[in-house]
Amino acid sequence: MLRKSRLSSRLVNSPVCLVTQEHGYSPHLERLLQKGKGGGPKQRRIMELNSEHPLIARLYERFKSNGEDPAVGDSMEVFIRASLAGRGI
């Protein structure tokens, strides 16, 4: 599902977004390849985080105070699922 995550310098309003690799194919092309006879490989996305967004900043503070806090992992899972749904994946 995810290849890696990194901080983003281009996000302004959103807490996270999923992007493809530099030479990756679009979600639309991925769906078309999946419908073909042989199917296509599922592409792993890169999750970009907006460190200036209040939600990400609060999650980071919570993680720093308790790295084992399940709410941090649960929240990131929600971000990932919402990003996937937003991209139609």
ABEGO torsion letter per residue (X at the ends): XBABBBBBAABAABABBBBBBAABBBAAAAAAAAABAAEBBBBBBBBBBBAABAAAAAAAAAAAABAABAAAAAAAAAAAAAAAAAAGX
